[in-house]
Amino acid sequence: MSIIFRKKSVRKTRTPKGTTIKVEGKAGAPGRRSVKYVEYYGSLNSISAGLTEDIIEYTVPDGHCAELYALGVMPDYDPATETSNLEYISIAHDDIDFGLKFLCNHIGMNSLPYGDRASKQPIRLLDYPMRRGNLTLKFNEGVEIEVKATAGTSDVSKTVRARIKLLLYEPADVSAIFGTTISNFATLPGGHDQSLPQLLFADYAKLSAATGGDRRWTDLYSKKVQDYEQIKITHVGVKPHANADSLKLYDLRLKWEAPEYEPYWKINEQYNALPFGDDDDYQPTQKLPSVVADHIYTNTTLKVQIRDNGSAIPAGGVACQLFGVYRRVR
């Protein structure tokens, strides 16, 4: 599941220029007063097309471990051309990728709202912190937490901003809250040092080619899931199109689909049942009912399929963002 980044456009520095840290106070119930709440900010003024740069680099201080539980992004935007060239945001530790990909283009496709006063959505909560068994991202002391921004096919020439919310734990905190030691914190679910990873799942797709204008199902997203992997999809967000009609999830091996009958999820611009949950929406990403969210995709191909209304949807006209849980069983 881990991928080592092989291409970097800038040399890594311990404290990137333009990044500040603010300790805003302390969190936790009585007896947990040493838990520290941290917000960390970063910005980039440019990214070359197709390249990845660190927008945030934060090293967990000695004597602590860290729980990353929220992430927000303010993508680039050029009002003169009404374009945004940021493609996606990912999270890594010491240049090793978690495999999470968040589509973060400004034009109705920012899956990580910044949560400022201009936003209609709060900052994206990855999972609830300070809970055993949660899937927040967990890091041992001395590990560098990295938020990475990747440009699309054109250069990013306007500022991209990001912020993360962290809790820092001392050894007594980890023992009391999570029942483990500080050195083993990253072996818990969501941690970077698990032998059999159980992690958040985040991935996206944009329509790669125009539909045929014939009301037939077309693959918007397709992912091969090995027999030693399990994926659950808990949330789906869609950027709709005027010519789009419906969307469904599909398990190729089991021939299982959700919804199971017509009219499926409607994704026309006038009645999008699956809001993307970005700053342009008044609704968050759609949380799926348990009968759908508990379905396990394994030894199969996980598909998101769409169909048009009889008029073609152009390439890139529809995009989806998936959230869920990934688990490796052996």
C-alpha positions in Angstrom: 0.0 0.0 0.0 3.0 2.3 0.6 4.6 4.0 -2.4 7.9 5.8 -2.2 7.9 9.1 -4.1 10.6 9.0 -6.8 10.2 12.5 -8.1 10.5 15.7 -6.1 10.6 19.1 -7.6 12.3 20.8 -4.6 14.9 19.9 -2.0 13.4 19.0 1.3 13.9 21.4 4.2 13.0 20.8 7.8 10.9 23.9 8.1 9.5 25.0 4.8 9.4 28.7 4.1 6.0 30.3 4.8 4.9 27.7 7.3 4.1 28.6 10.9 3.0 26.6 13.9 0.6 27.7 16.5 -0.1 25.8 19.7 -3.7 26.8 20.4 -4.2 25.2 23.8 -4.8 21.8 25.3 -7.4 19.2 24.8 -8.8 16.2 26.7 -10.7 15.3 29.8 -9.3 15.9 33.3 -6.2 13.8 33.8 -5.2 14.3 30.1 -4.0 17.9 30.3 -0.7 17.2 28.6 -2.4 16.5 25.3 -1.4 19.4 23.0 -3.6 20.8 20.2 -1.6 22.0 17.2 -2.5 23.7 13.9 0.1 23.8 11.2 0.0 25.8 8.0 1.8 25.8 4.7 1.6 27.4 1.3 3.1 27.1 -2.2 3.3 29.8 -4.8 3.9 27.5 -7.8 4.2 23.9 -8.9 5.4 22.7 -12.3 3.0 20.7 -14.3 2.8 17.0 -13.3 5.2 17.5 -10.3 4.7 17.0 -6.6 5.9 19.4 -3.9 5.6 19.4 -0.1 3.2 22.0 1.0 3.5 21.0 4.7 6.4 19.4 6.5 6.1 18.9 10.2 8.4 16.8 12.4 6.9 15.2 15.5 8.8 16.5 18.5 10.9 14.3 20.7 8.9 12.7 23.6 5.6 12.9 21.7 3.6 11.1 19.1 1.1 12.7 16.8 -2.5 12.1 15.6 -3.5 13.9 12.4 -7.3 14.2 12.4 -8.3 17.0 10.0 -7.0 18.5 6.7 -8.0 21.5 4.7 -6.8 22.9 1.3 -7.4 26.2 -0.5 -6.6 25.4 -4.1 -5.1 27.8 -6.7 -7.5 29.9 -8.7 -7.0 32.5 -11.5 -10.1 34.7 -11.7 -8.8 36.1 -15.0 -9.0 32.7 -16.8 -11.3 31.0 -14.3 -8.9 28.1 -14.1 -7.4 25.9 -11.3 -4.4 23.7 -12.0 -4.0 21.9 -8.8 -4.8 18.2 -9.3 -4.6 16.3 -5.9 -3.4 16.3 -2.4 -1.8 13.3 -0.7 -0.3 12.5 2.8 3.1 10.9 3.4 5.6 10.3 6.2 9.3 10.6 5.5 8.5 10.5 1.7 6.5 7.3 2.0 3.0 7.7 0.7 -0.1 6.5 2.6 -1.9 6.0 -0.7 -4.6 8.6 -0.1 -5.5 10.8 -3.0 -7.9 13.8 -2.6 -9.0 15.6 -5.8 -8.5 19.3 -5.0 -9.1 21.4 -8.0 -10.9 24.7 -7.2 -13.7 24.4 -9.8 -16.3 22.5 -7.8 -13.9 19.6 -7.0 -12.1 20.4 -3.7 -12.6 17.4 -1.5 -10.7 19.1 1.4 -12.4 22.4 2.1 -10.2 24.8 4.0 -13.0 25.6 6.5 -12.5 29.3 6.6 -15.4 31.9 6.7 -15.6 31.8 2.8 -16.3 28.1 2.9 -19.8 26.5 3.0 -18.1 23.4 4.4 -15.9 22.9 7.5 -12.4 21.5 7.3 -12.4 17.8 6.4 -12.4 15.5 9.4 -10.5 12.3 8.7 -11.8 10.6 11.8 -12.6 11.5 15.4 -9.5 11.8 17.5 -8.7 10.4 21.0 -10.6 7.2 20.4 -9.3 3.6 20.3 -9.7 1.9 17.0 -10.2 5.1 15.0 -8.5 5.7 11.6 -6.8 9.0 12.2 -3.3 9.0 10.8 -0.8 8.2 13.6 2.9 9.1 13.7 5.8 8.2 16.1 8.2 10.8 17.4 10.8 12.1 15.0 8.7 11.2 11.9 8.2 13.9 9.4 4.5 14.4 8.4 4.2 15.6 4.8 1.2 17.0 2.9 2.0 16.9 -0.8 0.4 18.9 -3.6 0.5 17.6 -7.2 -0.1 19.8 -10.2 -2.2 18.8 -13.2 -1.2 19.1 -16.9 -0.6 22.9 -16.5 1.6 24.8 -14.0 0.2 25.9 -10.7 1.0 29.6 -10.7 -1.3 30.9 -7.9 -1.0 30.2 -4.2 -2.1 26.9 -2.7 -2.7 26.8 1.0 -3.2 23.9 3.4 -3.6 23.4 7.1 -3.7 20.3 9.4 -5.0 19.7 12.9 -2.9 17.5 15.2 -2.9 16.2 18.7 0.4 15.6 20.4 0.6 12.9 23.1 3.2 12.2 25.8 3.7 8.6 27.0 1.2 8.8 29.8 -1.5 10.2 27.4 -0.9 7.3 24.9 -1.2 4.7 27.7 -4.3 6.2 29.2 -6.2 6.9 25.9 -5.0 4.2 23.5 -3.6 1.5 25.8 -0.2 1.3 24.2 3.3 2.8 24.4 4.6 5.9 22.6 6.9 3.7 20.5 4.0 1.5 19.3 1.6 4.3 18.6 2.1 4.1 14.8 1.3 0.4 14.9 -2.4 1.2 15.7 -5.1 1.4 13.0 -4.3 4.5 10.9 -0.6 4.4 11.8 2.4 4.3 9.4 4.1 1.3 11.0 1.3 -1.4 10.9 2.3 -4.9 9.8 -1.1 -5.4 8.2 -2.4 -1.9 7.3 -5.9 -0.7 8.3 -6.1 2.8 6.9 -8.4 5.4 5.5 -9.2 5.0 1.8 -9.4 8.1 -0.4 -9.3 8.0 -4.2 -10.8 9.9 -7.1 -11.4 9.8 -10.9 -12.4 12.2 -13.7 -14.2 10.9 -16.7 -11.3 10.0 -19.1 -13.3 9.9 -22.4 -16.6 11.3 -23.6 -19.6 9.0 -23.2 -21.4 7.7 -26.3 -24.6 9.7 -25.8 -26.5 6.4 -25.8 -27.6 6.0 -22.1 -25.2 3.1 -21.6 -23.2 2.5 -18.5 -19.6 3.8 -18.7 -16.7 3.2 -16.2 -15.9 6.4 -14.4 -13.6 4.7 -11.8 -12.1 1.3 -11.8 -9.7 -0.3 -9.2 -8.5 -3.9 -9.0 -8.7 -5.2 -5.4 -6.5 -8.2 -4.6 -7.6 -11.2 -2.6 -5.5 -10.1 0.3 -7.1 -6.6 0.3 -10.5 -5.4 1.6 -12.1 -2.0 0.7 -15.3 -0.5 2.0 -16.8 2.7 0.5 -18.5 4.9 3.1 -18.8 8.2 1.2 -19.2 9.2 -2.4 -19.1 12.7 -3.8 -19.7 13.7 -7.5 -19.2 16.7 -9.6 -22.3 16.5 -11.9 -22.9 17.5 -15.5 -25.9 18.7 -17.4 -25.8 15.6 -19.6 -25.3 13.1 -16.8 -28.2 10.9 -15.6 -27.2 8.2 -13.1 -24.3 6.7 -11.1 -23.9 3.4 -9.3 -21.2 1.3 -7.4 -20.4 -2.1 -8.9 -18.6 -5.2 -7.7 -17.5 -7.0 -10.8 -16.9 -10.4 -9.3 -20.1 -10.6 -7.3 -22.2 -8.7 -9.9 -23.4 -6.6 -7.0 -24.4 -3.0 -7.5 -25.7 -0.1 -5.3 -28.3 1.2 -5.6 -29.7 -2.1 -6.7 -32.6 -0.8 -8.8 -33.6 2.2 -10.9 -33.3 5.1 -10.8 -29.9 4.7 -9.1 -28.2 7.9 -7.9 -29.1 10.9 -10.0 -26.1 13.1 -10.8 -27.6 15.8 -13.1 -26.6 19.4 -12.3 -30.2 20.2 -11.3 -30.6 17.2 -9.0 -27.3 15.8 -7.8 -27.9 13.2 -5.1 -24.2 13.0 -4.3 -22.8 16.4 -3.5 -19.0 16.7 -3.8 -18.9 18.5 -0.4 -16.6 21.2 -1.5 -16.7 25.0 -0.9 -19.4 25.4 -3.5 -21.8 22.9 -1.9 -24.2 23.5 1.0 -24.1 19.7 1.7 -21.1 17.5 2.8 -20.0 14.4 0.8 -22.8 11.9 0.9 -22.4 9.3 3.7 -23.7 5.9 2.4 -26.2 3.8 4.4 -24.7 0.8 6.2 -26.1 -1.7 3.8 -23.9 -0.1 1.1 -21.0 1.1 3.3 -20.5 -2.3 4.9 -20.0 -4.1 1.5 -16.5 -5.5 1.3 -14.8 -5.4 -2.1 -12.1 -8.1 -2.2 -10.6 -10.2 -5.1 -12.6 -8.1 -7.5 -12.7 -4.9 -9.5 -14.4 -2.0 -7.8 -16.2 0.2 -10.3 -18.0 3.5 -10.3 -20.2 3.6 -13.4 -22.2 6.5 -14.9 -24.6 6.9 -17.8 -25.6 9.9 -19.8 -29.1 11.2 -20.5 -28.9 10.6 -24.3 -26.4 13.4 -24.9 -22.7 12.8 -24.5 -20.8 13.9 -21.4 -17.4 15.3 -22.4 -14.1 14.0 -21.1 -13.6 15.5 -17.6 -17.2 16.5 -17.4 -17.9 14.3 -14.3 -15.6 13.6 -11.4 -16.0 11.5 -8.3 -14.3 11.3 -4.9 -14.4 8.1 -2.8 -13.8 7.7 0.9 -13.8 4.6 2.9 -11.6 2.0 4.7 -8.7 -0.1 3.4 -7.5 -3.2 5.1 -4.8 -5.7 4.2 -5.6 -9.2 5.7 -2.3 -10.9 5.0 
